[in-house]
């Protein structure tokens, strides 16, 4: 597997995590204007659905590093470099967003 094929799933996870964080934060800020708690929940659900349909075939659409760690733990498999890219890319965006 060449480097480009390893980076494609990591980039898909990074974009997916950014999308969920961006839409989730936006829905939280404008929660009163979009229907309160139900509107915020629907925004998260629709964003996650779009991420799964758009990036699921490329990366598995884990979006959350805890999901990747759980799948590694359940499979009792070693950490291949492709999953290491998942962990880095899904952990990187929320940390970057919190620093701004």
FENWOQUI-V14501 format. One line per field, one symbol per residue. ss: DSSP state (a for helix, b for strand, c for the rest). phi: phi as a letter, one per 40 degrees, with the letter a starting at -180 (. if undefined). psi: psi as a letter, one per 20 degrees, with the letter a starting at -180 (. if undefined). Layout:
# FENWOQUI-V14501
ss->???
phi->???
psi->???
This chain:
# FENWOQUI-V14501
ss->ccaaaaaaaaaaaaaaaaaaaaaaaaaaaccccccaaaaaaaaaaaaaaaaaaaaaaaacccccaaaaaaaaaaacccccaaaaaaaaaaaaaaaaaaac
phi->.cccccccccccccccccdccccccccccbdccbhgccccccccccccccccccbcccbgfcgbcccccccccccfcccccccccdcccccccccccccc
psi->prhhhhhghghghggggggggghggghhgkhhijjbhgggghggggghgggghgihhgiilghphhgghghgggikrrnrhhhhhggghhhgghgghhi.
